């Protein structure tokens, strides 16, 4: 990525809500044609055009086996992934909430 492209690349600040390109439950991870835009939040920027994202799709959450009541909503573990700007979409709070209520976009 050139310095001009870096300056024009989308910016996703920590904590902002996004849709991330990620395999939904039951999809083959290697078959990107089966992936969907799922709700997530930016954890951090990891490189010039790379972000760490927590994918907040309820059907992908797993109980935390290390604590009692790991299946309580506040103790569920969600997958993390690394995505570049082409695999992220900025969304409004309303769009993000709607995406969380749906299986996939």
JOVENGI-V848088 format. One line per field, one symbol per residue. ss: DSSP state (H for helix, E for strand, L for the rest). psi: psi as a letter, one per 40 degrees, with the letter a starting at -180 (. if undefined). burial: b if it has 24 or more other ideal C-beta (glycine too) atoms within 12 Angstrom, else e. Layout:
BEGIN
ss = ???
psi = ???
burial = ???
END
This chain:
BEGIN
ss = LLHHHHHHLLLLLLLLEEEEEELLLLLLLLLHHHLEEEEEEEEEEEELLEEEEEELLHHHLELLLLLLLLLLHHHLELLEEEELHHHEEELLHHHHHHHHHLLLL
psi = hidddddeiihgiheiiihhhihiheihdegeeeiihiiiihdiheadfhihhhhfhdeeiiiheeiifeeideeihiiiihiideeihiiiddddddddeidi.
burial = eeeeeeeeebebeeebbbbbbbbbeeeeeeeeeebbbbbbbbbebeeebbbbbbbbbebbbeeeeeeeeeeeeeeeebbebbbbbebbbebeeeebeebbeeebb
END
